[in-house]
Structure formats: structure tokens, C-alpha cells
Amino acid sequence: MVDRLAPVIRDLRSKLGLTQEEFAHALGITVSTVNRWEKGHSMPSKLARASLSRFAGRRGVAVESLLGDVDAGVVPISSSTN
């Protein structure tokens, strides 16, 4: 599960155009936490995944299944076009 979520987090941050430091600051976490998530060394908690999903949604990036079961398959990321 960690291996599937790592690229989702990296892609989300990249799509938002944020550095790891900016991303961490916006979420109220440490840079090392973002780094561990992106390298697949650890996985965000359910609460952190909910925060990630809300954070992305407020910035127009839909992250389907980030709150749900990551084992279900690939987690698509798409930009909203409004």
C-alpha cells in the first residue's frame, strides 16, 4: 500500500507546484515526513490522508480514493478545469 501511495503524494505535490518544504508547511507537517511519504518509507495516517484530500480539493486537484482503500488500485489525480 505504501508503494502505491508514494507516487500519488509526489504527483500531487508536483501538480500543485510546491516544494517539499512548501507542501509540508501548508499541511503543518515536517519536511522529513513528506520525504518519507514520497519515498515510500512511511504512509500518511487516515487523518493525514483526509487532510491531503481536502488540501488538494481546495486547490482544484481531485485525488480520488486518497481517503479510501489505496489497495483497490491506482489512485488517479486530475486537475479540475473551471
Buried (B, 14 or more C-beta within 10 A) or exposed (E): EBEBBBBBBBBBBEBBEBEBEBBBBBBEBEBEBBEBBBEBEBBBEEEBBEBBBBBBEEBEBEBEBBBEEBEEEEBEBEEEEE
